[in-house]
């Protein structure tokens, strides 16, 4: 089952992707979910699958997909050996930071190269969506807490990341992406069997099995839940493999006209064009 968050006719809702379009979970008879968070937390997989067996309410071209983010966004950095070495050294604990949802766009929406920097980079990643929260979750039971998975581009403004802080380098408006949907875990199986590929304007930049993670998905959930309660809807980006733009010689910065694709087997392909950020009118966004 593929769950989306979308805008249609000026209204935000969530839905299930079916052949021919989208079933609107905010309008269905019986148990509804107005938001992705309600769908993840409030509906059972059986209820979601039942909704997904109905005929679509909307065609795909009638909706604009939004970031399928039902909760917080927690990122793990330097989690593939070769990438850790292209940045610095291999960490012996997970490197965790946070992103705001405003720093992310949905499938097909443009990534915005900021006015302050041209050092804009891509990071293809697998993101995990938590279905059941908890604290001190043992590694062996961690996958029971996973609702599903999505593709994630942890887009980064490298000069700000290295000269200012990790937090600002990762939180420029509309510099990352997530989507196109959340695929439920029953469709992917164990995430270690998935393969991730990132392409920029058709050229393959990154390719890795998720089994190359230094801290695998169960270990990340065990680590985080020992620190704080993980919550239904939390999105955990698991880190990017080697091949990012800044580590190339010469660097391959994203520029207007580029298209970034993050493809993960059994999950889907997240695709976003790159544009220059427009001039700020001074009005609130
Ligand atoms: Zn990352």
py3Dmol code that shows the C-alpha trace and the ligand (Angstrom):
import py3Dmol

protein = """\
ATOM      1  CA  UNK A   1       0.000   0.000   0.000  1.00  0.00           C
ATOM      2  CA  UNK A   2       1.261   3.426  -0.955  1.00  0.00           C
ATOM      3  CA  UNK A   3       0.145   6.385   1.156  1.00  0.00           C
ATOM      4  CA  UNK A   4       0.387   9.973  -0.030  1.00  0.00           C
ATOM      5  CA  UNK A   5      -0.215  13.444   1.298  1.00  0.00           C
ATOM      6  CA  UNK A   6      -1.626  15.740  -1.371  1.00  0.00           C
ATOM      7  CA  UNK A   7      -3.257  19.036  -2.270  1.00  0.00           C
ATOM      8  CA  UNK A   8      -6.297  19.045  -4.545  1.00  0.00           C
ATOM      9  CA  UNK A   9      -8.653  21.988  -5.118  1.00  0.00           C
ATOM     10  CA  UNK A  10      -6.889  23.962  -2.404  1.00  0.00           C
ATOM     11  CA  UNK A  11      -7.518  21.244   0.180  1.00  0.00           C
ATOM     12  CA  UNK A  12      -4.851  19.116   1.859  1.00  0.00           C
ATOM     13  CA  UNK A  13      -5.689  15.466   2.415  1.00  0.00           C
ATOM     14  CA  UNK A  14      -4.109  12.048   2.400  1.00  0.00           C
ATOM     15  CA  UNK A  15      -4.785   9.040   0.275  1.00  0.00           C
ATOM     16  CA  UNK A  16      -3.905   5.630  -1.021  1.00  0.00           C
ATOM     17  CA  UNK A  17      -2.363   5.241  -4.463  1.00  0.00           C
ATOM     18  CA  UNK A  18      -4.368   2.828  -6.597  1.00  0.00           C
ATOM     19  CA  UNK A  19      -4.376   1.996 -10.258  1.00  0.00           C
ATOM     20  CA  UNK A  20      -5.876   4.974 -12.074  1.00  0.00           C
ATOM     21  CA  UNK A  21      -5.422   7.501  -9.276  1.00  0.00           C
ATOM     22  CA  UNK A  22      -5.830   8.147  -5.575  1.00  0.00           C
ATOM     23  CA  UNK A  23      -8.430   7.132  -2.985  1.00  0.00           C
ATOM     24  CA  UNK A  24      -9.030  10.142  -0.736  1.00  0.00           C
ATOM     25  CA  UNK A  25      -8.861   8.901   2.867  1.00  0.00           C
ATOM     26  CA  UNK A  26     -10.300  12.198   4.091  1.00  0.00           C
ATOM     27  CA  UNK A  27     -13.542  11.647   2.215  1.00  0.00           C
ATOM     28  CA  UNK A  28     -14.126   7.909   2.409  1.00  0.00           C
ATOM     29  CA  UNK A  29     -17.138   6.385   4.131  1.00  0.00           C
ATOM     30  CA  UNK A  30     -16.490   4.810   7.522  1.00  0.00           C
ATOM     31  CA  UNK A  31     -13.212   5.420   9.258  1.00  0.00           C
ATOM     32  CA  UNK A  32     -11.483   8.405   7.740  1.00  0.00           C
ATOM     33  CA  UNK A  33      -8.075   9.949   8.095  1.00  0.00           C
ATOM     34  CA  UNK A  34      -7.869  13.666   7.401  1.00  0.00           C
ATOM     35  CA  UNK A  35      -4.102  13.684   7.784  1.00  0.00           C
ATOM     36  CA  UNK A  36      -1.267  11.290   7.146  1.00  0.00           C
ATOM     37  CA  UNK A  37      -0.580  11.215  10.873  1.00  0.00           C
ATOM     38  CA  UNK A  38      -4.140   9.995  11.507  1.00  0.00           C
ATOM     39  CA  UNK A  39      -3.762   7.373   8.776  1.00  0.00           C
ATOM     40  CA  UNK A  40      -0.474   6.073  10.187  1.00  0.00           C
ATOM     41  CA  UNK A  41      -1.584   6.151  13.807  1.00  0.00           C
ATOM     42  CA  UNK A  42      -5.322   5.549  13.608  1.00  0.00           C
ATOM     43  CA  UNK A  43      -6.016   3.107  10.788  1.00  0.00           C
ATOM     44  CA  UNK A  44      -5.001  -0.532  10.727  1.00  0.00           C
ATOM     45  CA  UNK A  45      -3.219  -1.989   7.738  1.00  0.00           C
ATOM     46  CA  UNK A  46      -6.414  -3.956   6.991  1.00  0.00           C
ATOM     47  CA  UNK A  47      -8.442  -0.717   6.969  1.00  0.00           C
ATOM     48  CA  UNK A  48      -5.874   0.950   4.734  1.00  0.00           C
ATOM     49  CA  UNK A  49      -5.846  -2.010   2.365  1.00  0.00           C
ATOM     50  CA  UNK A  50      -9.639  -1.980   2.252  1.00  0.00           C
ATOM     51  CA  UNK A  51      -9.561   1.714   1.299  1.00  0.00           C
ATOM     52  CA  UNK A  52      -6.959   0.948  -1.345  1.00  0.00           C
ATOM     53  CA  UNK A  53      -9.279  -1.640  -2.906  1.00  0.00           C
ATOM     54  CA  UNK A  54     -11.821   1.067  -3.798  1.00  0.00           C
ATOM     55  CA  UNK A  55     -11.920   2.922  -7.080  1.00  0.00           C
ATOM     56  CA  UNK A  56     -10.023   6.215  -7.138  1.00  0.00           C
ATOM     57  CA  UNK A  57     -11.608   9.540  -6.153  1.00  0.00           C
ATOM     58  CA  UNK A  58      -8.992  11.597  -7.949  1.00  0.00           C
ATOM     59  CA  UNK A  59      -6.794  11.172 -10.967  1.00  0.00           C
ATOM     60  CA  UNK A  60      -3.082  11.458 -10.378  1.00  0.00           C
ATOM     61  CA  UNK A  61      -2.965  14.673 -12.452  1.00  0.00           C
ATOM     62  CA  UNK A  62      -5.589  16.304 -10.209  1.00  0.00           C
ATOM     63  CA  UNK A  63      -3.333  16.312  -7.161  1.00  0.00           C
ATOM     64  CA  UNK A  64      -0.052  17.862  -6.143  1.00  0.00           C
ATOM     65  CA  UNK A  65       1.931  15.499  -3.938  1.00  0.00           C
ATOM     66  CA  UNK A  66       3.205  16.951  -0.657  1.00  0.00           C
ATOM     67  CA  UNK A  67       6.009  15.614   1.514  1.00  0.00           C
ATOM     68  CA  UNK A  68       4.615  12.430   3.130  1.00  0.00           C
ATOM     69  CA  UNK A  69       5.824  13.474   6.570  1.00  0.00           C
ATOM     70  CA  UNK A  70       3.384  12.588   9.393  1.00  0.00           C
ATOM     71  CA  UNK A  71       5.681  13.645  12.254  1.00  0.00           C
ATOM     72  CA  UNK A  72       9.197  14.755  13.121  1.00  0.00           C
ATOM     73  CA  UNK A  73      12.150  14.445  10.762  1.00  0.00           C
ATOM     74  CA  UNK A  74      15.199  12.835  12.330  1.00  0.00           C
ATOM     75  CA  UNK A  75      18.312  12.288  10.213  1.00  0.00           C
ATOM     76  CA  UNK A  76      21.337  10.059  10.656  1.00  0.00           C
ATOM     77  CA  UNK A  77      24.530  11.287   8.993  1.00  0.00           C
ATOM     78  CA  UNK A  78      27.746   9.517   7.929  1.00  0.00           C
ATOM     79  CA  UNK A  79      26.091   6.111   8.017  1.00  0.00           C
ATOM     80  CA  UNK A  80      27.868   4.466   5.077  1.00  0.00           C
ATOM     81  CA  UNK A  81      31.592   3.743   5.399  1.00  0.00           C
ATOM     82  CA  UNK A  82      32.732   5.189   2.040  1.00  0.00           C
ATOM     83  CA  UNK A  83      30.615   8.318   2.510  1.00  0.00           C
ATOM     84  CA  UNK A  84      31.913   8.804   6.073  1.00  0.00           C
ATOM     85  CA  UNK A  85      35.435   8.650   4.662  1.00  0.00           C
ATOM     86  CA  UNK A  86      34.650  11.202   1.926  1.00  0.00           C
ATOM     87  CA  UNK A  87      33.383  13.575   4.671  1.00  0.00           C
ATOM     88  CA  UNK A  88      35.761  12.729   7.516  1.00  0.00           C
ATOM     89  CA  UNK A  89      36.128   9.643   9.645  1.00  0.00           C
ATOM     90  CA  UNK A  90      33.866   6.678  10.304  1.00  0.00           C
ATOM     91  CA  UNK A  91      31.820   7.444  13.455  1.00  0.00           C
ATOM     92  CA  UNK A  92      31.443   4.898  16.226  1.00  0.00           C
ATOM     93  CA  UNK A  93      27.998   6.182  17.229  1.00  0.00           C
ATOM     94  CA  UNK A  94      25.126   7.371  14.978  1.00  0.00           C
ATOM     95  CA  UNK A  95      25.415  11.073  14.072  1.00  0.00           C
ATOM     96  CA  UNK A  96      21.895  12.467  14.560  1.00  0.00           C
ATOM     97  CA  UNK A  97      20.428  15.809  13.507  1.00  0.00           C
ATOM     98  CA  UNK A  98      16.974  17.239  12.776  1.00  0.00           C
ATOM     99  CA  UNK A  99      15.388  18.810   9.698  1.00  0.00           C
ATOM    100  CA  UNK A 100      12.286  20.963   9.496  1.00  0.00           C
ATOM    101  CA  UNK A 101       9.485  19.926   7.147  1.00  0.00           C
ATOM    102  CA  UNK A 102       9.833  23.345   5.463  1.00  0.00           C
ATOM    103  CA  UNK A 103      13.274  22.291   4.236  1.00  0.00           C
ATOM    104  CA  UNK A 104      11.636  19.502   2.199  1.00  0.00           C
ATOM    105  CA  UNK A 105       9.428  19.361  -0.877  1.00  0.00           C
ATOM    106  CA  UNK A 106       7.273  16.544  -2.249  1.00  0.00           C
ATOM    107  CA  UNK A 107       7.638  14.484  -5.423  1.00  0.00           C
ATOM    108  CA  UNK A 108       8.022  16.565  -8.626  1.00  0.00           C
ATOM    109  CA  UNK A 109       8.150  19.870  -6.696  1.00  0.00           C
ATOM    110  CA  UNK A 110      11.233  22.003  -7.389  1.00  0.00           C
ATOM    111  CA  UNK A 111      14.272  22.046  -5.129  1.00  0.00           C
ATOM    112  CA  UNK A 112      15.333  25.664  -4.594  1.00  0.00           C
ATOM    113  CA  UNK A 113      18.990  26.640  -4.913  1.00  0.00           C
ATOM    114  CA  UNK A 114      19.304  29.401  -2.294  1.00  0.00           C
ATOM    115  CA  UNK A 115      20.427  32.935  -3.008  1.00  0.00           C
ATOM    116  CA  UNK A 116      23.154  32.641  -0.365  1.00  0.00           C
ATOM    117  CA  UNK A 117      25.070  29.727  -1.863  1.00  0.00           C
ATOM    118  CA  UNK A 118      25.708  27.700  -4.991  1.00  0.00           C
ATOM    119  CA  UNK A 119      27.173  24.734  -3.034  1.00  0.00           C
ATOM    120  CA  UNK A 120      23.950  22.736  -3.263  1.00  0.00           C
ATOM    121  CA  UNK A 121      24.302  18.972  -3.021  1.00  0.00           C
ATOM    122  CA  UNK A 122      22.148  15.832  -3.128  1.00  0.00           C
ATOM    123  CA  UNK A 123      22.041  12.880  -0.710  1.00  0.00           C
ATOM    124  CA  UNK A 124      19.876   9.910  -1.696  1.00  0.00           C
ATOM    125  CA  UNK A 125      18.642   8.051   1.394  1.00  0.00           C
ATOM    126  CA  UNK A 126      16.142   5.482   2.631  1.00  0.00           C
ATOM    127  CA  UNK A 127      13.728   7.009   5.166  1.00  0.00           C
ATOM    128  CA  UNK A 128      11.850   4.932   7.737  1.00  0.00           C
ATOM    129  CA  UNK A 129       8.383   5.944   8.942  1.00  0.00           C
ATOM    130  CA  UNK A 130       7.512   4.871  12.475  1.00  0.00           C
ATOM    131  CA  UNK A 131       4.058   3.320  13.004  1.00  0.00           C
ATOM    132  CA  UNK A 132       4.177   2.437  16.677  1.00  0.00           C
ATOM    133  CA  UNK A 133       6.043   4.604  19.164  1.00  0.00           C
ATOM    134  CA  UNK A 134       7.972   3.558  22.215  1.00  0.00           C
ATOM    135  CA  UNK A 135      11.018   3.903  24.417  1.00  0.00           C
ATOM    136  CA  UNK A 136      13.943   1.566  24.899  1.00  0.00           C
ATOM    137  CA  UNK A 137      12.908  -0.615  21.980  1.00  0.00           C
ATOM    138  CA  UNK A 138      15.226  -3.610  21.674  1.00  0.00           C
ATOM    139  CA  UNK A 139      16.950  -4.054  18.344  1.00  0.00           C
ATOM    140  CA  UNK A 140      15.280  -7.450  17.840  1.00  0.00           C
ATOM    141  CA  UNK A 141      11.787  -5.918  17.974  1.00  0.00           C
ATOM    142  CA  UNK A 142      12.583  -2.607  16.254  1.00  0.00           C
ATOM    143  CA  UNK A 143      11.180  -3.500  12.818  1.00  0.00           C
ATOM    144  CA  UNK A 144       7.778  -4.187  14.460  1.00  0.00           C
ATOM    145  CA  UNK A 145       7.593  -0.411  15.055  1.00  0.00           C
ATOM    146  CA  UNK A 146       8.069   0.493  11.380  1.00  0.00           C
ATOM    147  CA  UNK A 147       5.044   1.582   9.355  1.00  0.00           C
ATOM    148  CA  UNK A 148       6.821   1.932   6.041  1.00  0.00           C
ATOM    149  CA  UNK A 149       9.537   3.508   3.939  1.00  0.00           C
ATOM    150  CA  UNK A 150      10.073   6.366   1.524  1.00  0.00           C
ATOM    151  CA  UNK A 151      12.787   7.865  -0.649  1.00  0.00           C
ATOM    152  CA  UNK A 152      14.589  10.862   0.809  1.00  0.00           C
ATOM    153  CA  UNK A 153      16.945  13.460  -0.636  1.00  0.00           C
ATOM    154  CA  UNK A 154      18.814  14.996   2.307  1.00  0.00           C
ATOM    155  CA  UNK A 155      19.796  17.993   0.160  1.00  0.00           C
ATOM    156  CA  UNK A 156      22.582  20.018   1.740  1.00  0.00           C
ATOM    157  CA  UNK A 157      24.162  23.457   1.388  1.00  0.00           C
ATOM    158  CA  UNK A 158      27.748  22.391   1.946  1.00  0.00           C
ATOM    159  CA  UNK A 159      29.508  25.683   2.664  1.00  0.00           C
ATOM    160  CA  UNK A 160      26.946  26.463   5.375  1.00  0.00           C
ATOM    161  CA  UNK A 161      27.074  22.870   6.651  1.00  0.00           C
ATOM    162  CA  UNK A 162      30.857  23.001   7.119  1.00  0.00           C
ATOM    163  CA  UNK A 163      31.466  26.705   7.959  1.00  0.00           C
ATOM    164  CA  UNK A 164      28.287  27.535   9.916  1.00  0.00           C
ATOM    165  CA  UNK A 165      26.622  24.432  11.337  1.00  0.00           C
ATOM    166  CA  UNK A 166      25.178  21.084  10.322  1.00  0.00           C
ATOM    167  CA  UNK A 167      21.717  22.356  11.270  1.00  0.00           C
ATOM    168  CA  UNK A 168      21.709  25.383   8.959  1.00  0.00           C
ATOM    169  CA  UNK A 169      23.401  23.480   6.128  1.00  0.00           C
ATOM    170  CA  UNK A 170      20.548  20.976   6.233  1.00  0.00           C
ATOM    171  CA  UNK A 171      17.649  23.391   6.714  1.00  0.00           C
ATOM    172  CA  UNK A 172      17.621  25.886   3.854  1.00  0.00           C
ATOM    173  CA  UNK A 173      14.055  26.179   2.547  1.00  0.00           C
ATOM    174  CA  UNK A 174      13.039  23.605  -0.069  1.00  0.00           C
ATOM    175  CA  UNK A 175      16.530  22.106  -0.487  1.00  0.00           C
ATOM    176  CA  UNK A 176      15.583  18.493   0.244  1.00  0.00           C
ATOM    177  CA  UNK A 177      12.790  16.164  -0.810  1.00  0.00           C
ATOM    178  CA  UNK A 178      10.839  13.157   0.391  1.00  0.00           C
ATOM    179  CA  UNK A 179       8.366  10.848  -1.305  1.00  0.00           C
ATOM    180  CA  UNK A 180       6.754  10.076  -3.618  1.00  0.00           C
ATOM    181  CA  UNK A 181       4.781   8.103  -1.011  1.00  0.00           C
ATOM    182  CA  UNK A 182       5.162   5.899   2.039  1.00  0.00           C
ATOM    183  CA  UNK A 183       5.227   2.229   1.065  1.00  0.00           C
ATOM    184  CA  UNK A 184       3.997   0.018   3.883  1.00  0.00           C
ATOM    185  CA  UNK A 185       6.551  -2.382   5.312  1.00  0.00           C
ATOM    186  CA  UNK A 186       4.577  -5.475   4.258  1.00  0.00           C
ATOM    187  CA  UNK A 187       5.470  -4.579   0.642  1.00  0.00           C
ATOM    188  CA  UNK A 188       9.183  -4.013   1.140  1.00  0.00           C
ATOM    189  CA  UNK A 189      10.174  -6.806   3.498  1.00  0.00           C
ATOM    190  CA  UNK A 190      13.361  -6.365   5.521  1.00  0.00           C
ATOM    191  CA  UNK A 191      14.892  -3.001   4.498  1.00  0.00           C
ATOM    192  CA  UNK A 192      18.378  -4.517   4.295  1.00  0.00           C
ATOM    193  CA  UNK A 193      17.292  -6.148   1.039  1.00  0.00           C
ATOM    194  CA  UNK A 194      16.638  -2.805  -0.715  1.00  0.00           C
ATOM    195  CA  UNK A 195      18.939  -1.047  -3.188  1.00  0.00           C
ATOM    196  CA  UNK A 196      19.294   2.731  -3.527  1.00  0.00           C
ATOM    197  CA  UNK A 197      20.350   4.631  -6.664  1.00  0.00           C
ATOM    198  CA  UNK A 198      20.673   8.417  -7.056  1.00  0.00           C
ATOM    199  CA  UNK A 199      20.806  10.046 -10.474  1.00  0.00           C
ATOM    200  CA  UNK A 200      21.398  13.687 -11.393  1.00  0.00           C
ATOM    201  CA  UNK A 201      20.083  14.660 -14.819  1.00  0.00           C
ATOM    202  CA  UNK A 202      20.178  10.999 -15.827  1.00  0.00           C
ATOM    203  CA  UNK A 203      23.731  10.292 -14.625  1.00  0.00           C
ATOM    204  CA  UNK A 204      24.117   7.709 -11.857  1.00  0.00           C
ATOM    205  CA  UNK A 205      25.852   9.276  -8.845  1.00  0.00           C
ATOM    206  CA  UNK A 206      25.179   6.867  -5.977  1.00  0.00           C
ATOM    207  CA  UNK A 207      24.383   3.142  -5.792  1.00  0.00           C
ATOM    208  CA  UNK A 208      24.315   1.036  -2.668  1.00  0.00           C
ATOM    209  CA  UNK A 209      22.538  -1.797  -0.952  1.00  0.00           C
ATOM    210  CA  UNK A 210      20.845  -0.718   2.269  1.00  0.00           C
ATOM    211  CA  UNK A 211      22.752  -3.642   3.834  1.00  0.00           C
ATOM    212  CA  UNK A 212      25.861  -1.397   3.642  1.00  0.00           C
ATOM    213  CA  UNK A 213      24.550   0.866   6.431  1.00  0.00           C
ATOM    214  CA  UNK A 214      26.993   1.121   9.367  1.00  0.00           C
ATOM    215  CA  UNK A 215      24.042   1.416  11.797  1.00  0.00           C
ATOM    216  CA  UNK A 216      21.160  -0.544  10.295  1.00  0.00           C
ATOM    217  CA  UNK A 217      17.477   0.347  10.676  1.00  0.00           C
ATOM    218  CA  UNK A 218      16.902  -1.737  13.849  1.00  0.00           C
ATOM    219  CA  UNK A 219      20.057  -0.290  15.446  1.00  0.00           C
ATOM    220  CA  UNK A 220      18.981   3.284  14.661  1.00  0.00           C
ATOM    221  CA  UNK A 221      15.536   2.704  16.206  1.00  0.00           C
ATOM    222  CA  UNK A 222      17.072   1.075  19.288  1.00  0.00           C
ATOM    223  CA  UNK A 223      19.577   3.943  19.658  1.00  0.00           C
ATOM    224  CA  UNK A 224      17.024   6.766  19.220  1.00  0.00           C
ATOM    225  CA  UNK A 225      14.388   5.171  21.430  1.00  0.00           C
ATOM    226  CA  UNK A 226      16.913   4.820  24.249  1.00  0.00           C
ATOM    227  CA  UNK A 227      17.284   8.637  24.126  1.00  0.00           C
ATOM    228  CA  UNK A 228      13.693   9.750  23.492  1.00  0.00           C
ATOM    229  CA  UNK A 229      10.301   8.238  22.826  1.00  0.00           C
ATOM    230  CA  UNK A 230       9.948   7.652  19.116  1.00  0.00           C
ATOM    231  CA  UNK A 231       6.465   8.544  17.920  1.00  0.00           C
ATOM    232  CA  UNK A 232       4.027   7.328  15.259  1.00  0.00           C
ATOM    233  CA  UNK A 233       4.757   9.355  12.137  1.00  0.00           C
ATOM    234  CA  UNK A 234       8.415  10.060  12.882  1.00  0.00           C
ATOM    235  CA  UNK A 235      10.435   9.981   9.674  1.00  0.00           C
ATOM    236  CA  UNK A 236      14.008   8.789  10.137  1.00  0.00           C
ATOM    237  CA  UNK A 237      16.413   9.382   7.235  1.00  0.00           C
ATOM    238  CA  UNK A 238      19.110   6.736   7.496  1.00  0.00           C
ATOM    239  CA  UNK A 239      22.115   8.366   5.784  1.00  0.00           C
ATOM    240  CA  UNK A 240      23.577   8.554   2.296  1.00  0.00           C
ATOM    241  CA  UNK A 241      26.125   6.342   0.518  1.00  0.00           C
ATOM    242  CA  UNK A 242      29.260   7.658  -1.196  1.00  0.00           C
ATOM    243  CA  UNK A 243      29.167   9.601  -4.470  1.00  0.00           C
ATOM    244  CA  UNK A 244      27.721  12.930  -3.301  1.00  0.00           C
ATOM    245  CA  UNK A 245      28.512  16.019  -5.375  1.00  0.00           C
ATOM    246  CA  UNK A 246      30.969  17.841  -3.139  1.00  0.00           C
ATOM    247  CA  UNK A 247      33.310  14.841  -2.835  1.00  0.00           C
ATOM    248  CA  UNK A 248      33.714  14.581  -6.622  1.00  0.00           C
ATOM    249  CA  UNK A 249      36.639  16.101  -8.478  1.00  0.00           C
ATOM    250  CA  UNK A 250      35.617  18.578  -9.666  1.00  0.00           C
ATOM    251  CA  UNK A 251      32.576  18.942  -7.372  1.00  0.00           C
ATOM    252  CA  UNK A 252      29.187  18.322  -8.998  1.00  0.00           C
ATOM    253  CA  UNK A 253      26.958  21.041  -7.534  1.00  0.00           C
ATOM    254  CA  UNK A 254      23.257  21.058  -8.350  1.00  0.00           C
ATOM    255  CA  UNK A 255      22.244  23.850 -10.681  1.00  0.00           C
ATOM    256  CA  UNK A 256      18.986  25.112 -12.164  1.00  0.00           C
ATOM    257  CA  UNK A 257      17.774  22.710 -14.837  1.00  0.00           C
ATOM    258  CA  UNK A 258      19.111  19.595 -13.094  1.00  0.00           C
ATOM    259  CA  UNK A 259      16.745  16.792 -12.128  1.00  0.00           C
ATOM    260  CA  UNK A 260      17.521  14.672  -9.046  1.00  0.00           C
ATOM    261  CA  UNK A 261      16.124  11.159  -8.777  1.00  0.00           C
ATOM    262  CA  UNK A 262      16.350   8.888  -5.740  1.00  0.00           C
ATOM    263  CA  UNK A 263      15.206   5.385  -6.625  1.00  0.00           C
ATOM    264  CA  UNK A 264      14.827   2.592  -4.073  1.00  0.00           C
ATOM    265  CA  UNK A 265      13.780  -0.910  -5.068  1.00  0.00           C
ATOM    266  CA  UNK A 266      10.249  -1.842  -3.948  1.00  0.00           C
ATOM    267  CA  UNK A 267       9.720   1.763  -2.742  1.00  0.00           C
ATOM    268  CA  UNK A 268       9.698   3.979  -5.844  1.00  0.00           C
ATOM    269  CA  UNK A 269      11.443   6.934  -7.457  1.00  0.00           C
ATOM    270  CA  UNK A 270      11.478  10.438  -5.981  1.00  0.00           C
ATOM    271  CA  UNK A 271      12.094  13.014  -8.722  1.00  0.00           C
ATOM    272  CA  UNK A 272      12.687  16.767  -8.346  1.00  0.00           C
ATOM    273  CA  UNK A 273      13.869  19.489 -10.701  1.00  0.00           C
ATOM    274  CA  UNK A 274      16.211  22.213  -9.426  1.00  0.00           C
ATOM    275  CA  UNK A 275      15.378  25.909  -9.705  1.00  0.00           C
ATOM    276  CA  UNK A 276      16.974  29.097  -8.433  1.00  0.00           C
ATOM    277  CA  UNK A 277      15.187  30.565  -5.439  1.00  0.00           C
ATOM    278  CA  UNK A 278      13.170  33.623  -6.477  1.00  0.00           C
ATOM    279  CA  UNK A 279      13.782  37.042  -5.030  1.00  0.00           C
ATOM    280  CA  UNK A 280      12.190  37.523  -1.648  1.00  0.00           C
ATOM    281  CA  UNK A 281       9.359  40.030  -1.717  1.00  0.00           C
ATOM    282  CA  UNK A 282       9.546  40.424   2.058  1.00  0.00           C
ATOM    283  CA  UNK A 283       6.119  38.829   2.375  1.00  0.00           C
ATOM    284  CA  UNK A 284       5.692  35.815   4.637  1.00  0.00           C
ATOM    285  CA  UNK A 285       6.137  32.519   2.816  1.00  0.00           C
TER     286      UNK A 285
END
"""
ligand_1 = """\
1
ZN
Zn 22.116 12.745 4.906
"""
view = py3Dmol.view(width=600, height=400)
view.addModel(protein, "pdb")
view.setStyle({"model": 0}, {"cartoon": {"style": "trace"}})
view.addModel(ligand_1, "xyz")
view.setStyle({"model": 1}, {"stick": {}})
view.zoomTo()
view.show()
